[in-house]
Amino acid sequence: MKSNELYDMLLSLTETERRRFQSFLIKAEHSVNPEWLEYLQLMMDRRGRLKKNLPGDKVLIEQKLISRFKAKKDLYKCRNRLIALLESFLASDSFPEEELQKHIRLAGIYREKNLRVRYDRSMRKIEQLVRMQKIQNSTLLLNRYQWQLLNFEGTEQEFRRKDDRRIEQLAHALDHFYLTEKMRLSIEMLNRSQLLQTAYHQIIHPDSLSVEVRKEHPDILNIYIYCYQLILSPQDENLYTLYDNLLQKLESRLEKDTKGSLYLYAINFCVKNINLDKTIYYDRLLSLISRMESNGILLHKGFINPWVFKNAVQSYLKKNQSEEARIFLEKYRDRLPETHRESVAVLSQAQIAFAQKEYEEIFYLTNQLSYLDQHLVVGLKLLSCKARLQLDHRVRLESELESFSKYLRYHATQLGAERVARIDQFIRFCRRLNHIQPGDKQALTRLQERLGKGAPMAESEWMHEYLARKIRRPSQRRI
């Protein structure tokens, strides 16, 4: 028998590996034709040793040693299929679900076993897949490095020792991979530190990171650098524009989870600036959410991020688009995680009702006793007090303020001292306002002048607008 490619590949394996390959074929989930196993048994015995005296292809066909092989094309098809299965077996310890990683693994095996033809084929396939790969992430950079490393090791005897270009390319590829991973992790830690007061610098020190955007860097690395700078400089509008432009450029090339994280960082930047009264960021935040929706990343595993949901509704309301807020609420309220569905959705529903002057709906939601979330109850009670002021329900407002004050004292630990103090100022201010006689513009003006001069107060901006309206046109109704 003349040697063939399948025989050479099997010859490069140990007897144990060949026996494992036979077991792999028998236990394979996919169907294996009986003639393939029959042909493999002709080539090697049960112990995994290759037979020396094997019939040639012509003899095998003419003597019908395998009845289903009627022509040489049947034999070639069998061998090619066995080679493909052998490659799957060799790569099964690596990443069988990813074709590129499979061929990288096979190229390494072929180089070790000195199967030059198979090695060259795998390397050409890797080069093709690397150049075709559109997804931008650190895995892409790792694949490129591994491919260059295989190419370097496979040809190191073929180029002059003084030629450092290949070594530089290899070093740059590895640097890009590690720096991208380091930037991604540092951004996560930095973002958490601002939310949870984590000492992220104990994990990754900023001085160890490169925060310089360069043309020769891969786009995925540069967007992480922009993101890192964005978190450190939460008021740099030019930096946000650069970040957002690069994000839009990469949208079609980013994997879903990476894209979702990068959008959340952008939303976080917008929220920080909204908290600084930069109203332009309401439009930018809603634009980001709209793009997430069109890209299919607004939902993660079928659920919407409660924080994103809440900020979307509030941004619509701040832009006086209460009907758009209601449409968003109805569309995504059932997509909230069950742990947040009651609290976030109910509070958003009450905020929309207040904007649309449907005050009875707020009173109904506030009077429900099943809510266990203290922050939700506080939010609803604030809306209820504001609605009573709007309707000039003085007696009912006094009763609600007393109940609200008791609730704050009882749940002070869960709500936090700072928030309790701000709300307590709001309650005291409402009581003073409630005791002013209708039409007393001078008393309202004096109260408005005191607003903002004392301790911080919850809903101070709304209260200022409310007093301005009362001074211009005081209510005459008293209940």
ROBA-95441 format. One line per 2 residues: number of its first residue (from 1); for each residue y, z, x of C-alpha. Coordinates in nm, 4 decimals. Layout:
# residues N
NUM	Y,Z,X ~ ...
This chain:
# residues 479
1	0.0000,0.0000,0.0000 ~ 0.3497,-0.0829,0.1171
3	0.5982,0.2024,0.1258 ~ 0.8491,0.2064,-0.1574
5	1.1628,0.4078,-0.2302 ~ 0.9853,0.6537,-0.4605
7	0.7159,0.7150,-0.1989 ~ 0.9784,0.7751,0.0721
9	1.1606,1.0234,-0.1512 ~ 0.8395,1.2108,-0.2296
11	0.7464,1.2057,0.1382 ~ 1.0703,1.3870,0.2230
13	0.9713,1.6764,-0.0078 ~ 0.7399,1.9626,0.0768
15	0.4060,1.9976,-0.1009 ~ 0.5460,2.2892,-0.3007
17	0.8439,2.0801,-0.4130 ~ 0.6132,1.7956,-0.5173
19	0.3977,2.0323,-0.7242 ~ 0.7128,2.1731,-0.8856
21	0.8220,1.8187,-0.9669 ~ 0.4907,1.7539,-1.1430
23	0.5412,2.0735,-1.3470 ~ 0.8977,1.9661,-1.4164
25	0.7754,1.6412,-1.5695 ~ 0.5138,1.8140,-1.7835
27	0.7587,2.0774,-1.9114 ~ 1.0537,1.8397,-1.9455
29	1.2238,1.8493,-2.2814 ~ 1.2577,1.4708,-2.2859
31	0.9480,1.2636,-2.3542 ~ 0.7621,1.1412,-2.0458
33	0.5445,0.8355,-2.0871 ~ 0.1783,0.8995,-1.9950
35	0.1702,0.6016,-1.7541 ~ 0.4456,0.7628,-1.5443
37	0.2324,1.0732,-1.4896 ~ -0.0705,0.8524,-1.4330
39	0.1123,0.6576,-1.1630 ~ 0.2327,0.9795,-0.9996
41	-0.1263,1.1091,-0.9922 ~ -0.2329,0.7899,-0.8136
43	0.0240,0.8676,-0.5424 ~ -0.0549,1.2367,-0.4840
45	-0.3302,1.4913,-0.5500 ~ -0.3119,1.8171,-0.7410
47	-0.2075,2.0102,-0.4319 ~ 0.1011,1.7959,-0.3954
49	-0.0222,1.5956,-0.0944 ~ 0.0560,1.2240,-0.0852
51	-0.2503,0.9964,-0.0615 ~ -0.2700,0.7653,0.2357
53	-0.4881,0.4865,0.0966 ~ -0.3140,0.3647,-0.2164
55	-0.3554,0.0270,-0.3848 ~ -0.0670,-0.2148,-0.3465
57	0.1394,-0.3305,-0.6392 ~ -0.0556,-0.6572,-0.6745
59	-0.3949,-0.4836,-0.6727 ~ -0.2721,-0.2197,-0.9185
61	-0.1688,-0.4905,-1.1672 ~ -0.4670,-0.7240,-1.1221
63	-0.7314,-0.4497,-1.1433 ~ -0.5440,-0.2804,-1.4328
65	-0.5694,0.0626,-1.2691 ~ -0.3039,0.1650,-1.5222
67	-0.3789,-0.0260,-1.8393 ~ -0.0221,-0.0461,-1.9663
69	0.1105,-0.2095,-1.6484 ~ 0.0741,-0.5799,-1.7316
71	0.3413,-0.7114,-1.4949 ~ 0.5346,-0.5994,-1.1901
73	0.8433,-0.5337,-1.4007 ~ 0.6495,-0.2528,-1.5784
75	0.5678,-0.0977,-1.2414 ~ 0.9280,-0.1250,-1.1164
77	1.0564,0.0259,-1.4408 ~ 0.8151,0.3183,-1.3987
79	0.9246,0.3823,-1.0401 ~ 1.2955,0.3659,-1.1262
81	1.2455,0.6118,-1.4107 ~ 1.0513,0.8494,-1.1853
83	1.3300,0.8278,-0.9236 ~ 1.5873,0.9201,-1.1910
85	1.3713,1.2149,-1.3035 ~ 1.3222,1.3221,-0.9412
87	1.7009,1.3228,-0.8937 ~ 1.7390,1.5358,-1.2071
89	1.4774,1.7743,-1.0667 ~ 1.6507,1.7980,-0.7272
91	1.9893,1.8647,-0.8892 ~ 1.8574,2.1061,-1.1522
93	1.9570,2.4084,-0.9422 ~ 2.3177,2.2879,-0.9316
95	2.5198,2.1539,-1.2261 ~ 2.2887,1.9246,-1.4250
97	2.5435,1.8970,-1.7071 ~ 2.8069,1.7335,-1.4817
99	2.7264,1.3955,-1.3318 ~ 2.9704,1.4265,-1.0412
101	2.8320,1.7612,-0.9253 ~ 2.4808,1.6236,-0.9645
103	2.5493,1.3356,-0.7250 ~ 2.7264,1.5660,-0.4763
105	2.4180,1.7858,-0.4749 ~ 2.1874,1.4837,-0.4346
107	2.3945,1.3366,-0.1502 ~ 2.3599,1.6645,0.0382
109	1.9833,1.6662,-0.0166 ~ 1.9461,1.3011,0.0906
111	2.1483,1.3644,0.4059 ~ 1.9313,1.6640,0.4960
113	1.6118,1.4638,0.4351 ~ 1.7455,1.1576,0.6200
115	1.7143,0.9274,0.3172 ~ 1.9992,0.7042,0.4261
117	1.9780,0.4450,0.1492 ~ 1.9813,0.7040,-0.1289
119	2.2574,0.8977,0.0502 ~ 2.4803,0.5892,0.0732
121	2.4209,0.5118,-0.2949 ~ 2.5090,0.8651,-0.4008
123	2.8237,0.8646,-0.1863 ~ 2.9381,0.5359,-0.3431
125	2.8718,0.6823,-0.6872 ~ 3.0653,0.9998,-0.5973
127	3.3610,0.7943,-0.4755 ~ 3.3584,0.5975,-0.8000
129	3.3400,0.9101,-1.0166 ~ 3.6102,1.0933,-0.8175
131	3.8510,0.8036,-0.8562 ~ 3.7705,0.7722,-1.2273
133	3.8028,1.1442,-1.3008 ~ 4.1150,1.1930,-1.5127
135	4.0973,1.5664,-1.5836 ~ 4.3442,1.7633,-1.3724
137	4.2080,2.1042,-1.2730 ~ 4.0889,2.2963,-0.9707
139	3.7324,2.1657,-1.0230 ~ 3.8608,1.8139,-0.9541
141	4.0106,1.9350,-0.6248 ~ 3.6839,2.1089,-0.5329
143	3.4852,1.7915,-0.6061 ~ 3.7200,1.5896,-0.3859
145	3.6801,1.8397,-0.1032 ~ 3.2992,1.8410,-0.1303
147	3.2929,1.4617,-0.1290 ~ 3.5156,1.4469,0.1813
149	3.3017,1.7137,0.3489 ~ 2.9836,1.5127,0.2895
151	3.1551,1.1996,0.4166 ~ 3.2792,1.3854,0.7243
153	2.9378,1.5326,0.8050 ~ 2.7622,1.2034,0.7409
155	2.9842,1.0049,0.9762 ~ 3.0834,1.2595,1.2387
157	2.8838,1.0733,1.5025 ~ 3.0567,0.7457,1.4182
159	3.4205,0.8258,1.5001 ~ 3.5969,0.9371,1.8131
161	3.6302,1.3096,1.8695 ~ 4.0052,1.2686,1.9380
163	4.0656,1.1214,1.5899 ~ 4.1832,1.4227,1.3867
165	4.2753,1.2360,1.0682 ~ 3.9473,1.3095,0.8896
167	3.9677,1.6758,0.9826 ~ 4.3261,1.6943,0.8498
169	4.2245,1.5296,0.5208 ~ 3.9396,1.7759,0.4866
171	4.1664,2.0735,0.5574 ~ 4.4297,1.9525,0.3091
173	4.1665,1.9063,0.0373 ~ 4.0367,2.2600,0.0880
175	4.3913,2.4027,0.0987 ~ 4.4807,2.2340,-0.2285
177	4.1737,2.3759,-0.4011 ~ 4.2218,2.7340,-0.2816
179	4.5977,2.7328,-0.3390 ~ 4.5558,2.5986,-0.6941
181	4.3027,2.8691,-0.7764 ~ 4.5258,3.1325,-0.6194
183	4.8305,3.0117,-0.8120 ~ 4.6372,3.0094,-1.1405
185	4.5128,3.3647,-1.0882 ~ 4.8542,3.4905,-0.9743
187	5.0217,3.3446,-1.2839 ~ 4.7729,3.5213,-1.5090
189	4.8313,3.8508,-1.3291 ~ 5.2090,3.8069,-1.3251
191	5.2180,3.7282,-1.6961 ~ 5.0033,4.0317,-1.7753
193	5.2232,4.2524,-1.5615 ~ 5.5202,4.1744,-1.7853
195	5.3192,4.2443,-2.0999 ~ 5.1136,4.5426,-1.9844
197	5.3151,4.6661,-1.6852 ~ 5.0264,4.5865,-1.4519
199	5.0924,4.6250,-1.0800 ~ 4.9844,4.2655,-1.0135
201	5.1256,4.2716,-0.6587 ~ 4.8395,4.5029,-0.5638
203	4.6012,4.2162,-0.6444 ~ 4.7965,3.9158,-0.5151
205	5.1164,3.9585,-0.3201 ~ 5.3845,3.6943,-0.3882
207	5.4445,3.6448,-0.0154 ~ 5.0910,3.5077,0.0194
209	5.1664,3.2185,-0.2183 ~ 5.3279,2.8842,-0.1496
211	5.6049,2.8366,-0.4056 ~ 5.7306,2.5022,-0.2801
213	5.6805,2.1900,-0.4886 ~ 5.5848,1.8907,-0.2736
215	5.5186,1.5270,-0.3463 ~ 5.1905,1.5315,-0.1549
217	5.0596,1.8210,-0.3658 ~ 4.8333,1.7359,-0.6612
219	5.0140,1.7572,-0.9961 ~ 4.7881,2.0423,-1.1131
221	4.8996,2.2504,-0.8135 ~ 5.2685,2.1704,-0.8646
223	5.2629,2.2670,-1.2318 ~ 5.1166,2.6055,-1.1365
225	5.3944,2.6463,-0.8788 ~ 5.6550,2.5603,-1.1447
227	5.4883,2.8042,-1.3817 ~ 5.4916,3.0812,-1.1212
229	5.8625,3.0242,-1.0570 ~ 5.9243,3.0114,-1.4317
231	5.7794,3.3596,-1.4817 ~ 5.9829,3.4971,-1.1911
233	6.3027,3.3246,-1.3150 ~ 6.2902,3.3611,-1.6935
235	6.6439,3.2259,-1.7460 ~ 6.6352,2.9096,-1.5322
237	6.6777,2.6260,-1.7854 ~ 6.6556,2.3497,-1.5219
239	6.3241,2.4886,-1.4014 ~ 6.1941,2.4938,-1.7584
241	6.2888,2.1260,-1.7985 ~ 6.0985,2.0329,-1.4809
243	5.7979,2.2346,-1.5956 ~ 5.7999,2.0837,-1.9445
245	5.8373,1.7268,-1.8126 ~ 5.5397,1.7692,-1.5796
247	5.3377,1.9308,-1.8593 ~ 5.4030,1.6298,-2.0846
249	5.3052,1.3965,-1.8002 ~ 4.9732,1.5770,-1.7521
251	4.8900,1.6356,-2.1204 ~ 4.6237,1.3653,-2.1424
253	4.4644,1.4703,-1.8118 ~ 4.4348,1.8459,-1.8589
255	4.1260,2.0123,-1.9994 ~ 4.1755,2.1923,-2.3287
257	4.1726,2.5546,-2.2077 ~ 4.4045,2.4850,-1.9131
259	4.6459,2.2939,-2.1347 ~ 4.6470,2.5765,-2.3911
261	4.7292,2.8364,-2.1236 ~ 5.0143,2.6284,-1.9801
263	5.1633,2.5842,-2.3271 ~ 5.1451,2.9585,-2.3890
265	5.3404,3.0222,-2.0678 ~ 5.6093,2.7803,-2.1910
267	5.6214,2.9531,-2.5307 ~ 5.6487,3.2879,-2.3554
269	5.9521,3.1563,-2.1614 ~ 6.1155,3.0418,-2.4867
271	6.0568,3.3789,-2.6546 ~ 6.2163,3.5620,-2.3610
273	6.5271,3.3469,-2.3925 ~ 6.5319,3.3826,-2.7706
275	6.5401,3.7588,-2.7150 ~ 6.8534,3.6961,-2.5070
277	7.0136,3.5208,-2.8100 ~ 6.9776,3.1697,-2.6681
279	6.9336,2.9897,-2.9991 ~ 6.8564,2.6520,-2.8392
281	6.5084,2.7815,-2.7610 ~ 6.4112,2.7995,-3.1288
283	6.3944,2.4191,-3.1314 ~ 6.2076,2.4125,-2.8014
285	5.9533,2.6676,-2.9198 ~ 5.8878,2.4762,-3.2426
287	5.8599,2.1539,-3.0421 ~ 5.5949,2.3148,-2.8185
289	5.3976,2.4328,-3.1207 ~ 5.4198,2.0873,-3.2781
291	5.2869,1.9286,-2.9577 ~ 5.0044,2.1827,-2.9408
293	4.9162,2.0895,-3.2973 ~ 4.9149,1.7152,-3.2239
295	4.7073,1.7735,-2.9077 ~ 4.4486,1.9777,-3.0976
297	4.5038,2.2949,-2.8936 ~ 4.6927,2.5087,-3.1460
299	4.3554,2.6437,-3.2567 ~ 4.1178,2.7958,-3.0024
301	3.7589,2.8176,-3.1248 ~ 3.8905,2.7720,-3.4773
303	4.1565,3.0472,-3.4580 ~ 4.5301,3.0501,-3.3952
305	4.6906,3.2938,-3.1532 ~ 4.8548,3.5648,-3.3739
307	5.1519,3.5876,-3.1352 ~ 5.2116,3.2112,-3.1581
309	5.1750,3.2256,-3.5381 ~ 5.4294,3.5057,-3.5708
311	5.6862,3.3397,-3.3427 ~ 5.6492,3.0052,-3.5208
313	5.7247,3.1624,-3.8595 ~ 6.0200,3.3607,-3.7246
315	6.1641,3.0522,-3.5500 ~ 6.1498,2.8530,-3.8727
317	6.3264,3.1366,-4.0521 ~ 6.5945,3.1684,-3.7829
319	6.6688,2.7980,-3.8335 ~ 6.6936,2.8545,-4.2112
321	6.3793,2.6498,-4.2681 ~ 6.2020,2.8955,-4.4962
323	6.0058,2.6256,-4.6783 ~ 5.8668,2.4921,-4.3483
325	5.7763,2.8521,-4.2591 ~ 5.5881,2.8902,-4.5887
327	5.3997,2.5626,-4.5310 ~ 5.3011,2.6819,-4.1805
329	5.1914,3.0176,-4.3257 ~ 4.9723,2.8590,-4.5924
331	4.8216,2.6156,-4.3419 ~ 4.7234,2.8673,-4.0745
333	4.6997,3.2134,-4.2318 ~ 4.3228,3.1758,-4.2804
335	4.2934,3.0669,-3.9177 ~ 4.4186,3.4003,-3.7861
337	4.1555,3.6298,-3.6318 ~ 4.0215,3.8718,-3.8894
339	4.1682,4.1653,-3.6961 ~ 4.5206,4.0208,-3.7447
341	4.4861,3.8305,-4.0691 ~ 4.6144,4.1120,-4.2859
343	4.8917,4.2441,-4.0635 ~ 5.0489,3.9292,-3.9155
345	5.0065,3.7117,-4.2252 ~ 5.1345,3.9793,-4.4647
347	5.4425,4.0527,-4.2548 ~ 5.5182,3.6801,-4.2220
349	5.4746,3.6410,-4.5966 ~ 5.7253,3.9211,-4.6556
351	5.9751,3.7717,-4.4086 ~ 5.9582,3.4358,-4.5853
353	6.0000,3.6071,-4.9239 ~ 6.3123,3.7831,-4.7951
355	6.4579,3.4555,-4.6682 ~ 6.3940,3.2958,-5.0063
357	6.5318,3.6035,-5.1909 ~ 6.1979,3.6748,-5.3606
359	6.2490,4.0489,-5.3280 ~ 5.9879,4.1569,-5.5822
361	5.7165,4.0084,-5.3615 ~ 5.8368,4.2317,-5.0754
363	5.8255,4.5419,-5.2955 ~ 5.4741,4.4510,-5.4064
365	5.3488,4.4068,-5.0489 ~ 5.5171,4.7305,-4.9349
367	5.3568,4.9353,-5.2108 ~ 5.0020,4.8410,-5.1068
369	4.8289,5.1440,-4.9549 ~ 4.5455,4.9663,-4.7713
371	4.7424,4.8755,-4.4576 ~ 4.6281,5.0706,-4.1531
373	4.8571,4.8960,-3.9037 ~ 5.1590,5.1253,-3.8516
375	5.3698,4.8433,-3.7037 ~ 5.3015,4.6323,-4.0128
377	5.4068,4.9153,-4.2440 ~ 5.7300,4.9683,-4.0479
379	5.8096,4.5972,-4.0641 ~ 5.7500,4.5888,-4.4392
381	5.9570,4.9033,-4.4978 ~ 6.2484,4.7570,-4.3017
383	6.2359,4.4439,-4.5170 ~ 6.2134,4.6543,-4.8323
385	6.5238,4.8580,-4.7352 ~ 6.7158,4.5382,-4.6617
387	6.6096,4.3969,-4.9997 ~ 6.7285,4.7162,-5.1784
389	7.0650,4.6818,-5.0024 ~ 7.0901,4.3203,-5.1127
391	7.0223,4.4217,-5.4748 ~ 7.2378,4.7369,-5.4489
393	6.9458,4.9536,-5.5668 ~ 7.1064,5.2776,-5.4466
395	6.8783,5.5355,-5.6064 ~ 6.5610,5.3529,-5.5083
397	6.6963,5.2923,-5.1600 ~ 6.7606,5.6640,-5.1090
399	6.4029,5.7402,-5.2101 ~ 6.2620,5.4747,-4.9769
401	6.4739,5.5929,-4.6853 ~ 6.3415,5.9467,-4.7274
403	5.9820,5.8184,-4.7405 ~ 6.0480,5.5921,-4.4406
405	6.1857,5.8826,-4.2360 ~ 5.8763,6.0947,-4.3028
407	5.6477,5.8053,-4.2106 ~ 5.8280,5.7635,-3.8771
409	5.7890,6.1297,-3.7864 ~ 5.4203,6.1261,-3.8793
411	5.3404,5.8113,-3.6754 ~ 5.5885,5.8566,-3.3902
413	5.3152,5.8587,-3.1233 ~ 5.1622,5.5272,-3.2340
415	5.4981,5.3542,-3.2779 ~ 5.6589,5.4652,-2.9524
417	5.9675,5.6786,-2.8989 ~ 6.2083,5.3882,-2.8341
419	6.1204,5.2001,-3.1519 ~ 6.1283,5.5166,-3.3621
421	6.4780,5.5975,-3.2303 ~ 6.6083,5.2484,-3.3175
423	6.4652,5.2612,-3.6694 ~ 6.5905,5.6145,-3.7188
425	6.9430,5.4871,-3.6431 ~ 6.8915,5.2167,-3.9058
427	6.7910,5.4780,-4.1671 ~ 7.0973,5.6927,-4.0903
429	7.3265,5.3899,-4.1094 ~ 7.1747,5.2849,-4.4448
431	7.2360,5.6356,-4.5827 ~ 7.6031,5.6227,-4.4831
433	7.6328,5.2779,-4.6367 ~ 7.4579,5.3901,-4.9537
435	7.7195,5.6643,-5.0107 ~ 8.0204,5.4310,-4.9893
437	8.1714,5.3572,-5.3265 ~ 8.1468,4.9948,-5.4468
439	8.4542,4.7937,-5.3543 ~ 8.5747,5.0319,-5.0806
441	8.6556,4.7684,-4.8200 ~ 8.8243,5.0128,-4.5827
443	8.5120,5.2319,-4.5626 ~ 8.2951,4.9232,-4.5084
445	8.5280,4.8009,-4.2321 ~ 8.5194,5.1387,-4.0545
447	8.1410,5.1435,-4.0777 ~ 8.1232,4.7907,-3.9375
449	8.3436,4.8922,-3.6438 ~ 8.1056,5.1778,-3.5628
451	7.8128,4.9332,-3.5584 ~ 7.7015,4.8651,-3.2035
453	7.9056,5.1456,-3.0463 ~ 7.6432,5.4140,-3.0829
455	7.2734,5.4235,-2.9948 ~ 7.0734,5.0988,-3.0312
457	6.9777,5.0278,-3.3917 ~ 6.7057,4.8140,-3.5469
459	6.8276,4.5094,-3.7447 ~ 7.1827,4.5523,-3.6099
461	7.2553,4.1768,-3.6154 ~ 7.1477,4.1452,-3.9782
463	7.3451,4.4575,-4.0719 ~ 7.6609,4.3153,-3.9162
465	7.6255,3.9955,-4.1220 ~ 7.5499,4.1952,-4.4362
467	7.8633,4.4110,-4.3960 ~ 8.0768,4.1025,-4.3346
469	7.9533,3.9553,-4.6631 ~ 8.0142,4.2862,-4.8445
471	8.3700,4.3061,-4.7122 ~ 8.4421,3.9506,-4.8214
473	8.2844,3.9972,-5.1640 ~ 8.1729,4.3550,-5.2431
475	7.9022,4.4034,-5.5050 ~ 8.0002,4.5520,-5.8387
477	7.6524,4.6388,-5.9612 ~ 7.5173,4.9919,-5.9221
479	7.1713,5.1106,-6.0161
